[in-house]
Amino acid sequence: MTGEISIDGVFVPTLLLLGVLAMVLTMALARLLNAFGLYRFVAYRALVDLCLFILLLGLLAWATPSIGFHP
C-alpha cells in the first residue's frame, strides 16, 4: 500500500487518511464499549484502546484494495 491521494491538489499519504479514519472509528467504538459497561472487564483501558486502533488500522489497510480504493 504505497501512494498518495490528491485532495484539491495536495497529496496526502494514504496511511495518514486511514489512520485518521481508524482513530475516529476507535473513538466511536470506545464510546460504545463504555456505554454498555464492557470496560469493567479489562484491566488497562488505554491498552485496549491502542489495540482497537491497531486492529482497525490493519483492517482498513487490508480492505482498501477490495473496496476500490487503490493508491
C-alpha positions as YAML, in Angstrom:
chain: A
units: angstrom
residues:
- id: 1
  name: MET
  ca: [0.00, 0.00, 0.00]
- id: 2
  name: THR
  ca: [2.05, 2.88, -1.29]
- id: 3
  name: GLY
  ca: [0.85, 6.06, -2.79]
- id: 4
  name: GLU
  ca: [-0.87, 9.30, -2.12]
- id: 5
  name: ILE
  ca: [-4.34, 10.69, -2.60]
- id: 6
  name: SER
  ca: [-4.83, 14.10, -4.12]
- id: 7
  name: ILE
  ca: [-7.18, 16.34, -2.14]
- id: 8
  name: ASP
  ca: [-7.57, 19.64, -4.01]
- id: 9
  name: GLY
  ca: [-4.06, 19.30, -5.42]
- id: 10
  name: VAL
  ca: [-2.44, 18.42, -2.10]
- id: 11
  name: PHE
  ca: [-1.00, 14.92, -1.94]
- id: 12
  name: VAL
  ca: [-1.83, 13.20, 1.34]
- id: 13
  name: PRO
  ca: [-0.36, 9.81, 2.27]
- id: 14
  name: THR
  ca: [-2.90, 7.01, 2.19]
- id: 15
  name: LEU
  ca: [-1.79, 5.69, 5.56]
- id: 16
  name: LEU
  ca: [-2.42, 9.10, 7.16]
- id: 17
  name: LEU
  ca: [-6.03, 9.10, 5.95]
- id: 18
  name: LEU
  ca: [-6.51, 5.52, 7.10]
- id: 19
  name: GLY
  ca: [-5.02, 6.42, 10.49]
- id: 20
  name: VAL
  ca: [-7.44, 9.31, 10.92]
- id: 21
  name: LEU
  ca: [-10.36, 7.09, 9.95]
- id: 22
  name: ALA
  ca: [-9.17, 4.37, 12.33]
- id: 23
  name: MET
  ca: [-8.91, 6.93, 15.14]
- id: 24
  name: VAL
  ca: [-12.48, 8.13, 14.55]
- id: 25
  name: LEU
  ca: [-13.75, 4.54, 14.50]
- id: 26
  name: THR
  ca: [-11.78, 3.75, 17.66]
- id: 27
  name: MET
  ca: [-13.31, 6.71, 19.48]
- id: 28
  name: ALA
  ca: [-16.80, 5.65, 18.40]
- id: 29
  name: LEU
  ca: [-16.17, 2.05, 19.45]
- id: 30
  name: ALA
  ca: [-14.74, 3.19, 22.80]
- id: 31
  name: ARG
  ca: [-17.87, 5.23, 23.47]
- id: 32
  name: LEU
  ca: [-19.98, 2.20, 22.60]
- id: 33
  name: LEU
  ca: [-17.97, -0.08, 24.87]
- id: 34
  name: ASN
  ca: [-18.22, 2.48, 27.67]
- id: 35
  name: ALA
  ca: [-21.98, 2.86, 27.19]
- id: 36
  name: PHE
  ca: [-22.51, -0.88, 27.55]
- id: 37
  name: GLY
  ca: [-20.13, -1.10, 30.51]
- id: 38
  name: LEU
  ca: [-17.73, -3.52, 28.87]
- id: 39
  name: TYR
  ca: [-14.63, -1.66, 30.05]
- id: 40
  name: ARG
  ca: [-15.15, -3.06, 33.54]
- id: 41
  name: PHE
  ca: [-13.88, -6.42, 32.26]
- id: 42
  name: VAL
  ca: [-10.45, -5.08, 31.27]
- id: 43
  name: ALA
  ca: [-7.58, -4.01, 33.49]
- id: 44
  name: TYR
  ca: [-5.93, -1.41, 31.25]
- id: 45
  name: ARG
  ca: [-8.37, 0.67, 29.23]
- id: 46
  name: ALA
  ca: [-5.64, 2.59, 27.39]
- id: 47
  name: LEU
  ca: [-4.04, -0.65, 26.20]
- id: 48
  name: VAL
  ca: [-7.41, -1.91, 24.94]
- id: 49
  name: ASP
  ca: [-7.95, 1.35, 23.07]
- id: 50
  name: LEU
  ca: [-4.48, 1.10, 21.49]
- id: 51
  name: CYS
  ca: [-5.15, -2.49, 20.42]
- id: 52
  name: LEU
  ca: [-8.51, -1.49, 18.93]
- id: 53
  name: PHE
  ca: [-6.80, 1.27, 16.96]
- id: 54
  name: ILE
  ca: [-4.12, -1.06, 15.62]
- id: 55
  name: LEU
  ca: [-6.68, -3.72, 14.69]
- id: 56
  name: LEU
  ca: [-8.91, -1.20, 12.92]
- id: 57
  name: LEU
  ca: [-5.98, 0.35, 11.07]
- id: 58
  name: GLY
  ca: [-4.83, -3.08, 9.91]
- id: 59
  name: LEU
  ca: [-8.35, -3.98, 8.83]
- id: 60
  name: LEU
  ca: [-8.73, -0.75, 6.88]
- id: 61
  name: ALA
  ca: [-5.32, -1.17, 5.22]
- id: 62
  name: TRP
  ca: [-6.19, -4.74, 4.29]
- id: 63
  name: ALA
  ca: [-9.64, -3.84, 2.95]
- id: 64
  name: THR
  ca: [-8.77, -0.76, 0.88]
- id: 65
  name: PRO
  ca: [-7.90, -2.60, -2.35]
- id: 66
  name: SER
  ca: [-11.11, -4.66, -2.13]
- id: 67
  name: ILE
  ca: [-13.37, -1.62, -1.92]
- id: 68
  name: GLY
  ca: [-11.79, 0.01, -4.96]
- id: 69
  name: PHE
  ca: [-9.55, 2.46, -3.14]
- id: 70
  name: HIS
  ca: [-6.28, 1.97, -5.00]
- id: 71
  name: PRO
  ca: [-3.40, 4.29, -4.16]
...
